[in-house]
Amino acid sequence: MGEEFTFSNVRRVVQAIANYLRQQYPGQELSLVVGYDTRFLSERFAEEAAALLSRNRIQVYLADRDCPSQALAYQIIVGRHSGGINFTASFNPPEFNGLKFNVASGAPALPEVTTQIEREVEKVSPEMVAPHYYPDRAFIHRIDLQKDYLGFLQKKIDFEAIRKAEIKIGIDLLFGTSREYLDEILEENSIPIEVIHGYIDPYFGGISPSCTESNLAELRKLVTEKNCALGLATDADGDRFGLVNEKGRVVIPNYVLALILEYLLAVKGWRGGVARSVTTTHLIDRIARHYDVPLYRTPVGFKYMADLFLQNKIIFGGEESACLAVKDHLPEKDGIFAGLLVAEMVAVCGLNLSQLLQQLFNKYGLMVGAQENIKLTPEKARKLQELIKNPPDRLGKRPVQSVETMDGLKLDFDGDRWLILRFSGTEPLIRCYAEAENEKEARALLRAGLELL
């Protein structure tokens, strides 16, 4: 913020979105939902966007307080709006902000949409959107997103089962937008909770508002001290989840996704396509093979999963960065829903998270991941591009069974082992991931992959 993310640049992008929508819906009345997270100036950016959109004679439904991304997505759908603009940098550090565009389906915009908006940005100079205008109040409507979203969520979770299980749940809101969403719906259903960080702090307590093990230290302590059955956390905009088991240990997102998929297929009896991104655990593959359901692989980015969701091709989609898609829900990430679904799973199965995870490993075997990021340099960028064009057929003594190049270079080996090298979409880094049946082998794969660069 104050460097690339400025009021001037925000106005240019908002105007570009307005221009794009005019081209897509010529002669039609347009309406957009505008939301924001708890970051410094997010609300001010949202108000500036609303003012500019009102001068474009676009109806603006401006959130009356900070809101989770999925609540904004649901409002787009239920209100039949032309799209939505959300000011959030999600789980990134407090000095960053972002502008996210969701299309009329409620889903994040795909590259074919954002490319057209980028072309429009190039046509908009700062002078064209200089702030010498007043908002047209007739086009701006303040709207409460909480009521509709929580009403929708109430029908998606078996709260009665959670209540009957008589479990207590720890909640870490991480100073974000899930405040009075996640905690409130549990309280309304008479489920005992212990809550921390349920207030606004634009500095997020001095941490990045993501559900990492170190950031959830206080939740881990809360779970053990207050004898909670599990701990739930969400990031700054509520779309990603964090889970702590009854022993106060963080359960990595890959394992949470595998647990949820097994629950949906084994306990709920669902059948249909399953999707994972290229960097997500192959435990998903093993579960899909066991139940003989189609498996779809996507590049990193929830928008690709949302596209499969909207085509009714999948009943489940997951990304290792704590992103979940489930049939009949939303084409947008939802950390609140994911956490509540895990609470339902614990209640219905009558087992704690440690027991459920051990049961999963007994059935499908253990998969362990390793990850490292390296700084992107021109030389390493060239090397990775060369590897993508000419992938190796072996990595040390390991023969490569298959190659995927939809998002970087992914090498698959026997036993569901794999390695991927890919350009980060958000930072000047090359991200390196590997997975094998034990940590030693995963680390060895990772080292061999880094040597390729």
C-alpha positions in Angstrom: 0.0 0.0 0.0 1.3 3.5 -0.9 3.5 2.0 -3.6 1.7 -0.1 -6.3 -1.6 -0.2 -4.3 -2.6 3.4 -4.4 -6.0 5.3 -4.7 -5.0 6.3 -8.2 -4.3 2.8 -9.3 -7.5 1.5 -7.6 -9.5 4.1 -9.4 -8.0 3.0 -12.8 -8.8 -0.7 -12.1 -12.3 0.0 -10.9 -13.0 2.1 -14.0 -11.6 -0.7 -16.2 -14.0 -3.1 -14.6 -16.9 -0.7 -15.2 -15.8 -0.5 -18.9 -15.5 -4.2 -19.2 -19.0 -4.8 -17.8 -20.5 -2.2 -20.1 -19.0 -4.2 -23.0 -20.3 -7.5 -21.7 -23.8 -6.3 -20.9 -24.6 -3.5 -23.4 -27.7 -1.6 -22.5 -28.4 -3.5 -19.3 -28.6 -2.1 -15.8 -25.4 -3.1 -13.9 -25.0 -3.8 -10.2 -21.9 -4.7 -8.2 -21.4 -5.8 -4.6 -18.4 -4.1 -3.0 -16.8 -5.5 0.1 -13.6 -5.1 2.1 -11.5 -6.8 4.9 -10.1 -5.4 8.2 -6.9 -4.0 6.7 -5.8 -0.4 7.1 -7.7 1.7 4.5 -9.7 -1.2 3.0 -13.0 0.4 3.9 -11.8 3.7 2.4 -10.8 2.0 -0.8 -14.2 0.4 -1.0 -15.9 3.7 -0.5 -13.8 5.2 -3.3 -14.7 2.4 -5.6 -18.4 2.9 -4.8 -18.2 6.6 -5.5 -16.5 6.0 -8.9 -19.0 3.2 -9.9 -21.9 5.5 -9.0 -20.6 8.1 -11.4 -20.7 5.3 -14.0 -24.3 4.9 -13.1 -23.7 1.4 -11.8 -25.8 0.3 -8.8 -23.5 -0.4 -5.9 -24.3 -2.6 -2.9 -21.6 -1.6 -0.4 -21.0 -3.9 2.6 -22.0 -2.1 5.8 -18.9 -3.6 7.5 -15.9 -5.8 6.7 -17.0 -9.1 5.3 -15.7 -12.6 4.4 -15.0 -13.1 0.7 -17.6 -16.0 0.6 -20.3 -13.8 2.0 -19.7 -11.3 -0.8 -19.8 -14.2 -3.3 -23.1 -15.4 -1.9 -24.6 -11.9 -2.1 -23.7 -11.7 -5.8 -25.6 -15.0 -6.4 -28.6 -14.3 -4.3 -28.9 -10.7 -5.5 -28.3 -11.6 -9.1 -25.7 -8.9 -9.5 -23.3 -8.4 -12.3 -20.3 -9.2 -10.1 -18.4 -8.0 -7.1 -15.3 -6.2 -6.0 -13.5 -7.1 -2.8 -10.7 -5.2 -1.2 -8.5 -7.8 0.5 -5.0 -9.3 0.4 -6.4 -12.4 2.1 -3.6 -14.1 4.1 -0.8 -11.8 3.1 1.0 -9.4 5.5 -0.7 -6.2 6.7 1.3 -3.9 4.4 -0.3 -5.4 1.3 -3.8 -5.0 -0.1 -5.5 -6.3 -3.1 -8.5 -5.8 -5.4 -10.4 -9.0 -6.3 -13.1 -9.3 -9.0 -15.8 -11.9 -8.9 -18.1 -12.5 -11.8 -21.9 -12.8 -11.9 -21.7 -16.5 -10.9 -20.0 -15.5 -7.7 -16.8 -17.2 -8.8 -13.3 -15.6 -9.0 -12.7 -14.2 -12.5 -10.8 -16.5 -14.8 -7.8 -15.4 -16.8 -9.8 -14.7 -19.9 -11.8 -12.1 -17.9 -8.9 -10.5 -16.0 -6.9 -10.2 -19.3 -9.7 -8.2 -20.8 -9.8 -6.0 -17.7 -6.1 -5.5 -17.9 -6.5 -4.3 -21.5 -9.0 -1.7 -20.3 -6.7 -0.6 -17.5 -4.1 0.4 -20.1 -6.7 2.7 -21.7 -7.5 4.5 -18.4 -5.0 7.2 -17.4 -4.9 8.6 -13.8 -6.2 11.9 -15.1 -9.3 10.3 -16.5 -10.3 9.2 -13.0 -8.9 12.0 -10.9 -11.0 12.5 -7.8 -12.9 15.6 -8.8 -16.3 14.0 -8.6 -18.9 13.5 -5.9 -20.6 10.1 -5.4 -24.2 9.8 -6.8 -25.9 8.6 -3.6 -28.9 7.3 -5.5 -26.7 4.5 -6.9 -25.1 3.5 -3.5 -26.9 1.2 -1.1 -25.5 -0.1 2.2 -26.1 -3.8 2.6 -25.8 -6.3 5.4 -24.1 -9.5 4.1 -24.1 -11.4 7.3 -27.8 -12.3 7.6 -28.1 -13.9 4.1 -24.8 -15.8 4.3 -25.4 -17.2 7.8 -29.0 -18.2 6.8 -27.5 -20.1 3.8 -24.8 -21.7 6.0 -27.3 -22.9 8.5 -28.8 -25.3 6.0 -25.4 -26.7 5.0 -24.1 -28.0 8.4 -25.6 -30.6 10.8 -25.5 -28.3 13.9 -27.8 -30.6 15.8 -25.2 -33.4 15.5 -22.5 -31.0 16.8 -24.7 -29.9 19.7 -25.6 -33.5 20.7 -21.9 -34.5 20.7 -21.5 -31.9 23.5 -18.1 -30.8 22.3 -16.5 -27.4 22.9 -14.8 -25.6 20.0 -11.9 -23.2 20.2 -12.1 -20.3 17.7 -9.3 -18.0 16.5 -10.6 -15.2 14.3 -7.1 -13.8 13.6 -8.5 -10.2 13.8 -10.3 -10.9 10.5 -13.7 -10.8 8.8 -15.0 -14.0 10.3 -15.7 -12.0 13.5 -19.5 -12.3 14.3 -19.8 -14.9 11.5 -18.1 -18.1 12.6 -18.5 -17.5 16.3 -22.0 -16.2 16.0 -23.5 -19.1 14.1 -22.0 -21.6 16.6 -23.5 -19.5 19.5 -26.8 -19.3 17.8 -26.8 -23.1 17.7 -26.0 -23.4 21.4 -22.6 -24.9 20.8 -20.0 -24.0 23.5 -17.0 -22.0 22.1 -13.9 -20.2 23.3 -12.9 -17.2 21.2 -9.7 -15.3 20.7 -8.7 -12.4 18.5 -12.3 -11.4 17.8 -11.7 -7.7 17.2 -10.2 -5.5 14.5 -6.5 -4.9 14.4 -5.1 -3.7 11.0 -1.7 -5.0 12.1 -3.1 -8.5 12.9 -1.3 -8.7 16.2 2.0 -8.3 14.5 1.7 -11.4 12.3 0.6 -12.2 8.8 -3.1 -13.2 9.0 -2.6 -16.8 7.8 -3.4 -20.0 9.5 0.2 -21.3 9.9 1.4 -23.3 12.8 3.3 -20.4 14.3 0.4 -18.0 13.9 -2.0 -20.4 15.6 0.2 -20.8 18.8 -2.4 -19.1 20.9 -5.2 -21.3 19.5 -3.2 -24.4 20.2 -2.8 -23.3 23.8 -6.4 -22.4 24.1 -7.6 -25.8 22.9 -5.5 -27.7 25.5 -6.2 -25.3 28.4 -9.9 -25.1 27.8 -10.3 -28.8 26.9 -11.7 -28.1 23.4 -12.4 -31.0 21.0 -10.8 -29.0 18.2 -9.8 -25.5 17.2 -11.0 -23.6 14.1 -9.3 -20.6 12.5 -9.8 -18.5 9.4 -7.5 -16.1 7.6 -8.1 -12.3 7.2 -10.9 -12.6 4.7 -12.3 -15.9 6.0 -11.8 -17.9 2.9 -9.0 -20.2 4.2 -9.1 -22.5 7.2 -6.8 -23.6 10.0 -7.5 -26.7 12.1 -6.0 -27.7 15.5 -6.7 -31.2 17.0 -7.7 -32.0 20.5 -4.0 -32.3 21.5 -3.3 -28.7 20.4 -1.5 -29.7 17.2 -2.1 -28.1 13.9 -3.5 -30.5 11.2 -2.0 -29.5 7.9 -4.5 -28.5 5.2 -3.6 -31.4 2.9 -4.7 -33.9 5.6 -7.9 -31.9 6.4 -8.9 -32.0 2.7 -8.3 -35.8 2.6 -10.4 -36.2 5.8 -13.2 -34.2 4.4 -13.2 -36.1 1.1 -13.3 -39.4 2.9 -16.2 -38.2 5.1 -18.2 -37.1 2.1 -17.7 -40.4 0.2 -17.7 -42.9 3.0 -20.1 -41.4 5.5 -22.4 -39.2 3.4 -22.3 -41.6 0.5 -21.7 -38.9 -2.2 -20.4 -39.8 -5.6 -19.0 -37.6 -8.4 -15.9 -35.9 -9.7 -13.0 -34.9 -7.4 -10.5 -32.1 -8.1 -7.2 -31.1 -6.7 -4.5 -28.6 -7.8 -1.1 -29.8 -9.0 0.5 -29.0 -5.6 -2.1 -30.8 -3.4 -1.5 -34.2 -1.8 -2.0 -37.4 -3.8 -3.9 -38.8 -0.8 -6.8 -37.3 -2.8 -5.8 -39.5 -5.8 -5.8 -42.6 -3.6 -9.2 -41.9 -2.2 -10.6 -41.2 -5.6 -9.2 -44.5 -6.9 -10.6 -46.4 -4.0 -14.2 -45.1 -4.6 -13.7 -45.2 -8.4 -14.6 -41.5 -8.9 -13.2 -39.2 -11.6 -10.2 -37.1 -10.7 -9.5 -33.7 -12.2 -6.2 -31.9 -11.9 -6.0 -28.1 -12.1 -3.3 -25.4 -12.0 -2.8 -23.5 -8.7 -5.7 -21.0 -8.3 -9.1 -21.6 -6.9 -10.7 -20.0 -9.9 -9.9 -23.2 -11.9 -11.7 -25.3 -9.4 -14.6 -23.0 -9.3 -14.9 -23.4 -13.0 -15.3 -27.2 -12.6 -17.8 -26.6 -9.8 -19.9 -24.4 -12.0 -19.9 -27.1 -14.8 -21.2 -29.6 -12.2 -18.2 -31.8 -12.8 -17.1 -32.1 -9.2 -18.6 -32.7 -5.8 -15.2 -31.8 -4.1 -12.2 -29.7 -4.9 -9.2 -28.9 -2.7 -6.0 -26.9 -2.8 -3.1 -27.4 -0.3 -3.3 -23.7 0.6 -6.5 -24.5 2.7 -9.0 -24.0 -0.1 -12.2 -26.1 -0.4 -15.0 -26.5 -2.9 -18.0 -28.7 -2.1 -21.1 -29.4 -4.2 -24.2 -27.3 -3.6 -22.2 -24.7 -1.7 -20.4 -21.8 -3.4 -17.9 -21.3 -6.3 -15.7 -19.5 -3.8 -13.3 -20.5 -1.0 -15.0 -20.8 2.4 -12.9 -21.3 5.5 -15.9 -20.9 7.8 -17.8 -23.7 6.0 -14.7 -25.9 5.9 -14.1 -25.6 9.7 -17.7 -26.3 10.5 -17.8 -29.3 8.2 -14.8 -30.8 10.2 -16.7 -30.1 13.4 -19.7 -32.0 12.0 -17.4 -34.8 10.9 -16.0 -35.2 14.4 -19.5 -35.1 15.9 -21.1 -37.6 13.4 -18.1 -40.1 13.5 -17.8 -39.9 17.3 -14.0 -39.8 16.9 -11.5 -37.0 17.6 -9.3 -35.6 14.9 -6.3 -37.7 15.9 -8.3 -40.9 15.6 -9.8 -39.9 12.3 -6.4 -39.1 10.9 -4.9 -42.4 12.0 -7.9 -44.2 10.5 -7.2 -42.4 7.2 -3.5 -43.4 7.2 -4.3 -47.0 8.1 -6.6 -47.2 5.1 -4.5 -45.2 2.5 -1.0 -45.0 3.8 1.0 -41.9 4.8 2.0 -39.1 2.5 4.4 -36.5 3.7 5.1 -33.2 1.9 8.1 -30.9 1.8 8.3 -27.4 0.4 11.0 -24.7 -0.2 10.9 -21.4 -2.0 13.9 -19.9 -3.8 14.4 -16.4 -5.1 13.4 -15.8 -8.7 16.4 -14.6 -10.8 16.5 -14.2 -14.6 18.9 -17.2 -14.8 16.6 -19.5 -12.7 13.6 -18.3 -14.7 15.3 -19.3 -17.9 16.3 -22.6 -16.5 12.8 -23.5 -15.3 11.4 -22.5 -18.7 14.0 -24.8 -20.4 13.0 -27.7 -18.0 9.3 -27.2 -18.8 10.1 -27.4 -22.6 12.5 -30.4 -22.1 11.6 -32.3 -18.9 14.0 -35.0 -17.7 13.0 -38.6 -18.0 14.8 -39.5 -14.7 15.5 -37.7 -11.4 18.6 -39.4 -10.1 17.7 -43.1 -10.0 14.0 -42.5 -10.1 12.3 -42.9 -13.6 9.7 -40.3 -14.3 6.3 -41.9 -15.0 4.5 -38.8 -16.2 5.0 -35.1 -16.7 2.5 -32.2 -16.2 3.3 -28.7 -17.4 -0.1 -26.9 -16.8 1.5 -24.9 -14.0 5.3 -25.2 -14.0 7.0 -28.6 -14.2 5.5 -31.5 -12.3 7.2 -34.9 -12.3 5.2 -38.0 -11.1 7.0 -41.1 -9.9 5.8 -44.5 -8.7 3.9 -44.8 -5.5 2.2 -41.4 -5.9 5.5 -39.7 -5.3 5.9 -36.3 -7.1 7.9 -33.1 -7.4 6.8 -29.7 -8.8 8.7 -26.5 -9.6 6.5 -23.6 -10.4 6.6 -19.8 -10.6 4.7 -18.1 -7.8 1.7 -16.1 -9.0 2.1 -13.5 -6.2 5.8 -13.2 -5.3 9.2 -13.2 -7.1 9.8 -16.8 -6.1 10.0 -20.3 -7.6 8.0 -22.6 -5.4 9.3 -26.2 -5.0 7.1 -29.0 -3.6 7.6 -32.7 -3.2 5.6 -35.5 -1.6 6.5 -39.1 -0.7 5.6 -41.8 1.9 8.1 -40.4 4.5 9.8 -37.2 5.3 13.3 -38.4 4.4 12.2 -39.4 0.9 10.2 -36.2 0.4 13.3 -34.1 1.4 15.5 -36.1 -1.0 13.0 -35.5 -3.9 13.0 -31.8 -3.0 16.8 -31.5 -3.0 17.0 -33.3 -6.3 14.4 -30.9 -7.8 16.3 -27.9 -6.5 19.5 -29.2 -8.2 17.7 -29.2 -11.5 17.6 -25.4 -11.2 
